[in-house]
Amino acid sequence: MKFLGVSILATAAFAAPLQARGTAGQVCDNPGRVVSLVLDSSSSTEDTDPNRLRIQGGLELLDYLTSASEATEKNKADTVSIVSFDQAAKLEYPQGDPNDVARAKLSAIDSVGMTKIYRGIRLGLDQILKSNPGNRGGLILFTDGQDTSLEEAVEQINRATAAGVRVSIGHTSVDEKQAAANQGGLSGIISEVGRWFSGPPKNGLVTPLDERISQAALASGGTVSVLTSQEAQKEFVQQVIKNGITNNDGKCSGNDIGESGGPLINNVHSLGLCSKNAEAVFTYSPKSQSEELTFEVNLHSKESTVNIDATFINKATGQTSTIAINKNNLFGELKGAATAGQECEKPVCMCKCDTPGAKPMPKFEL
């Protein structure tokens, strides 16, 4: 059975509207991005990122950037800084050319110490803002989120948003079975002291993605994904590139985060935005014969009044499955079947946030 998922934030009726940043098909020059890669180097990553997906993801994003030797008149050189953080933040590579020296510094990041996410974000953002980038700044954070400084991290992301810097997050985690294998067959449940991700895992993840920090990053225009496999890590990098590392990229590509929906991949969780009475349509293309599909839907924002209508449609057979999610019914599953060559469509979100007192951005996850 295949499990597919996407996490979506629904914007309440009176929340500040997301501005469209471009038109599909529009092509723009690259005036030179100012990027910071911020990577968790705390000891917990030995368990939550045993395959060092954060390092591989950082290297792939580094390779995507335009170095000085690759620059042209229309594709100007990007700059990058590399920051690691545990209980303190360390500038591994100051803002400069995305070259082999930068690759070596990123590859050498270790897993020692505690976790203070906000210090890493703050140092990376400081590096970006020194260049006065306007809408050319982007910060990509890789972390397992095991921290006690949530409010400070959100404040730093909001600071980036106010400065026009887009923030994307690759959240590294493992599922319960993988964690048990890593720990020699033990329960695999990692318990940390603090407000973040302590106690039993949610939705099978040892370190679930925190709602508030994901909301803040998405509000900046960025991409947020959970990385539990190499496939998920590579998909995250592609999503960041497609959506745009910076707000200038988003303006030019026409694939901004405001356009929720798109292709789903097995066991890859992605996040997007669904505004009032708008529909996010996701698609899935089966790879083998007789696939049994399950879409799990969880509503996280219990304080917000939101109704979510989720429907699975197999266009080839006409099979449908529908569920309604709200504060009185926080969990549901869409089930269906498909074979290779059949196109499946899943409109997952019709958000109705008209009730007085509804708070911004209720969150649900599939």
N, C-alpha and C positions, 0 to 999 in steps of 0.2 A: 504494500500500500504506500502511495506517495503522499507526503505531507507538504503542503505549500503554504507560504504565508507572506503577509505584508502588514506592517503597522502603519496606521494612519492617524493623524491629528485632525480633528474637526473644529473649524473655527466658529465660535458662537456668533449670533446675529449682530451684536454690537461691537465685536472685536474689530481692531483696525484691519481693513481689507488688504489682502496681498496684492501688490501691483504687478501686472504683467510686465515681464522684463524683455520681451522680444516677440518676434514673429517667426514662425517656423519657416526654415529655409533661408533666413537672413544670414549673411556671411560678413564677418568683420575682421579687420586686421588685429593682430595681437600686439598691443602697445608695450608689452613687457609686464608679466605678472610679478607680484611681490608675495612670496609664499613662505609659510613656516610649517615644518613638519614637527609635531610634538608627540613624543613617544613615551609611554609608561615604561619605567625601568625598575619598578618595585618588585620585591621578591615574590609576590602573589602571581606574577605573570608566568612563573615556572609551571604553575598548575593550570592557570586559565588560558595560557597561550604556549603550550608545550612545543608546538611546531613553529613558533616565532612568526606567526602570520603578520603581526604588526610590522616586523622588519621587512618582510617580503612586500607587503603593501606599500610601505614607505619607499622602497627601492623602485617599485613600478611607477609610482607617482613621480619620483625623482627623474626617472628615465623619460617620462612624458614631457617634462619641462624643456624649454628651449635653452640650450647652453650658449655661451658667447660664440663658440666655434660653429654653431648651427644657425645663428641669427641671420635674418635677411631684412630688407627694408620693410616688408609687411609683417614679418614674424620676428619681432625684436626679442632680445635676450631676456629671459626670466632670471630672477634671483631667488635664492632659497636660504633659509636658516634651519638648523636642526637642533631641537631641544629635547633633552631627556629629563625625566623627573621621577623622584621617589619622594623622600621627605623634603628634599630640596630640588630646585630646578637647576640644570646645568646647560650652558650654551655649548653644545658639541661643535657647532659650525656656525660662525657669524654670517649674516646676510651676504651672500655672494653667489658665484657661478655654480650651477648644479652640475658639478664635474666629478671626476673620479675621487678626488679628495673628500667631497661630500659623501659619496657612496661608502667610502671606507669608514668614515666617522659614524654613519648611520648603522652600518653592519656590525660595529663593535659595541653597540648599546647592550648592556647586561641586564640582570634581574636581581637587584639587591636593594633592601631597604623598605620603608613604608611608602604611603601614597598620599601626595598632596597635588591633586589635579590642577587646582587653580593656580599654583605657582608655575606649572609648566605652561598653561595657557597665557598667563600674564607675561612671562618672559618671551614667548613666541610672538605675542601681539606687540610687545614693545619693539622687537626687532622689525616687524612689518611697518609700524607707524613711524619709525625713524625716516622712512623713505617717502612719507606723505603720498601713499599710493592712490588715493581717491577710491575708485571702484575696482582697482586692480589687485586688491589684497585678498588673500585666502589663507586660512589656517586649517590644517587637517590634524585631528587628534586621534591617536590610537591608545586605548586604555581599557582595562577590565573593570574600571569604575569602583574598585574597593577602596573607598575613601570616606572620611568623616567630614569633609569640607564642601558639602554640596552647595550650600548657598553662595560661598565664595566662587565656586566654579561657574555657577549660573551668572553671577555678577560679571565675571570676566567675559563670558560669552556675550552678554548684553552690551558690555563695553565695546566689544568687537563689532557687533551689529550697528551700534550708534556711529561707529567710525567708518561704516561701509565695508567692513571686512567679513567675508563669508566664512562660516565655520562648519566643517563636516566632521563626523565622528565615526570611526570604525571601532565598535565595541567587541573586544575579544572575550570569548567565553567557551566553555565546553558543556556538553550535555551530561546528564547523570551517569550514563553508561561509560562515556569516555573518561569522566573523572574517576570512576571506580577502577577502571583499568589502569589509569595513571598511578593510583594509590594502592595497587596490589590487591584489588578486589574489595576494598573497603567501601563504605557508603558513598564516598566521593563528594559529600556535601561540605563545602568550605564555609566556615562560619567566622566572620570578622566582627570585631567590636565597632559599633558606629551605626549611623543611620543608613548607610548605603549597603544594599545587597547582603544583609546578614540573615542567617537562618536557612531554612530549606529553600531549594531553588524554585522559581516560578516557571511554569511552562517547560519544565525539563532543563532549564538553564541553571548552572551553578551560580552565575553572576548575572542576574537579569538587568536589562537596560533600564536606567532610572528615567521616569517620565519627565521630570522637570528639566533635566539637562538636555534630553532629546528635543523637548519643545523649544528650548532656547536656541539650539543649533538650527532647527528647521525654520524658526522665525528669522534667522539670519539669511535664509535662502539656501542653506547647505543640505547635504545628504547625510543620513544616519542609517547604519546597518549593523546587524549583529554578525560577527565573524566566528563561526564554529568549525569551518572547514576551509581548505584551500580554494574550493569552488566559490564559497561565499566571499572570501577575501578578494578574489579576482573580480567577482561581480561588483563588489563595493567600489573597487578602483574604477571600473568602467562606468558605474553610476555617477561617481564624482566627476569624471571627465565629461560624460554626457550632460549632466546637469550644469556643470561649470564649476571650476575651482574657485573662481572669483565672480563677483557680480557683473563684471564686464563680459566674462564668458557666458553667463546666463543671458545677458541682453542680446548677445550675438547668436547664440546657438538655437534659441527657440525651444529648448528642452528644460525650462526652468522647473523647480520643484512644485510650483503652483499647478503644473499640469500633472496631477496625480494619475497613477495608472501605468500600464505598460506590461511587458512580459514578466511572468513569474517563473522562477526556477526552483526545482525541488530542494527543500531544506534551506532555502535562502530567505531570510526575513529582511524586508525593505520598508522604509518609512516614507510617507508622503503627506500631503495636506488635502483635506476635503472640506470645502466651505459650505455655507448654508445652502440647502436644497440643490447641491451640485452632486454629480455622479462621478465616481472614479471607476474606470473600467480596466480590469486587469485580464490578461489573456495567458493561456497555457497551451503549449504544443506538445502532445504526448510523444515519447521517444520509443515506446515499445507497444506490443499488443496487449490488450486487456488490462489497462492500468486502472486500479481502484484509487480514487482521489479523495482526500479529506482536507477540508479547510477549517481550522479551529479559529473561532472568533472570541476574543476576550475584551470586555469593556473595563478599562482601568480607572477612568475618571468618574467616580461614584457621586461626586458633588454636582456634576453638570447634568442638565436635562437634555438628553440627546436621544433620538431614535435612529437606529441604523438598520436599514433593510439591505440584506446581502442575498444575492441570487447567483447560483451556478447555472450556466446554460451550455449545453453541448449543441453547437449549431448544426452538427451533422445528423444527430439522432433526435433532437428536440427535447432531450432529457433536461429537466430543471429541478432545482432544489433551492428553497428559500427559507431564511430565518430572520427573525426580528430580534435585535439586541437593544436593551435599554437598562436603566438602573434597577429594574425589577427582574431582569433576565440578563445576567452579566456574561454568560458563556453560551456558545452554541457551536454546532458543527454543520458545515455544508458537505454533502457527500455526493459523489458522482462517479461515472466511469467513462473511459475514452480509450481509443486506440490510435496508433500512429497515423498521421495524416488528417486526423480530425481536429478542428479548431474549437477550443473551449473558451468561453467568455465568462468572466465573473465580475459583474458590476457589484462592488462590495460596499458602496457607501452612498446612502441618501441621508444626509445629515439635516435634521430639523431642529434648529436651536432657537426657536422663537419664544420659548417660555420665559417670562420675566425672571430675572435673577440667575439665568444660565451664565456660567463662567466661561471665559475663553478656552478654547482648545481642549475639549474633552478628548480623551485618547482611547482608541480601541486597537486591538492587535489580532492579527490572524496568523 
